[in-house]
Amino acid sequence: MAAETTVEGLLRECAPQVLGVLTRRYGDFAAAEDATQEALLAAAGHWPRDGVPDNPRGWLIQTGARKLLDQRRSEQARRRREELAALREVPSEAPGVDDTLVVMRLCCHPALSVPSQIALTLRAIGGLTTAEIARAFLVPEATMAQRISRAKQTIRKAVDNGGPASVGGATLPPTQCRGGGGGGGRATDDLGPVRQVLYLIFNEGYAASSGVDVHRVDLSAEAIRLTRMLPLDPETAGLLALMLLTDARRPARTDASGALVPLEEQDRTLWDRRLIAEGTAILDAVFGTGPPGEYQLQAAIAALHDRAARAEDTDWRQILALYGVLEQLTGSPVVTLNRAIAAAMAHGPAEGLRLLDGLDERLPGHHRLDAARAHLYERAGRRDDALAHYRRAAARTTNLAERHYLTMKAARLFSSSAQG
């Protein structure tokens, strides 16, 4: 069993590197991904029986190259000279070339939709099967297979047309930084789209948008693992710190029955102090070294929550100030919603409700807006308004655990109102 685990871990580690080499060498991401998968399957069959080769990465690269050339020969796309080139001794790769990072950037190509970026990243870098990704996002396997196939074809067309994903030179030029990528307001940021995708994967794992469970631990853990593989520039370090500081609270986020426990009611002795210490150390090392990006700001907010021994010890005024800076940086309505909650905690529910005014058009039908209003109305003693918004929020969420929590809040409020 231990040998099988070792082989599995080695294959997982080598997979994105092999894919990166084959993609750079042959310039065809889709074909390279297929060849890499075949090489991994071959290794999984041979290595436990025959032993791990001295150069496992080279073995996989040569096997993948042969598979890829077999495919091309069947399509009459390559001839004898390419087969001979692939069968040569594997040369040492150019120093400083991070093939895993190249593949990450390809998976987050701006021509792809965000769902496709996420799916392709989990498949090519995370090593998840199509079936596992489909289960994580609650779609049929065939649907996810089509999504991944279309994504690979989109990248192939972009490369063929000379787009920014050309990998002949081993590295990709910077891509336009889109919302969610942070970067402290820089016009371009070559890791911005990668960070955005990893952030979305983590969020889906920590707070599942649909399904029965509150968490999808495999997704949040994979996002942390992949973020650790990136060069830790200040904003990437901020993202990693944010993930660690947030994930540290996961053990207390549900009770023994799996029901959701809000932050102010969590047993803080269950929080993972090791993750808090690591996340805080990473944040302290980069915060203040330059204008903070959105992930550094979010990490700073998470650190303030994690440092509070009790809910009533939380420094809400400092959190409110950080949300103000974050709102100016991003313009995100979700940040505005969170700032309103912080304002309510610092200055009273009336101030929070005032800040929520006008968000309906920016967050149409969003259950979290109704849930925030319900919470603040309850704190203000306006039970009828709180009850109405708890019920509306419960009807709008697609996560069953969250729906149960909101429904129970409404039921308890109704019961106390009837008794009163």
Secondary structure, DSSP 8 states (H G I E B T S, - for coil): -HHHHHHHHHHHHHHHHHHHHHHHHH--HHHHHHHHHHHHHHHHHHHHHH---SSHHHHHHHHHHHHHHHHHHHTT---HHHHHHHTS------TT--HHHHHHHHHT-TTS-HHHHHHHHHHHTS---HHHHHHHTT--HHHHHHHHHHHHHHHHHHHHTT-TT--TTSS----B--TT--STT-SB-TTHHHHHHHHHHHHHHHS-SEES-S--HHHHHHHHHHHHTS---HHHHHHHHHHHHHHTTGGGSB-TTS-B--GGGS-GGGS-HHHHHHHHHHHHHHTTSSS--HHHHHHHHHHHHHH-SSGGG--HHHHHHHHHHHHHHH--HHHHHHHHHHHHHHH-HHHHHHHHTT-TTTSTT-HHHHHHHHHHHHHTT-HHHHHHHHHHHHHH-EEHHHHHHHHHHHHHHHHHHHH-
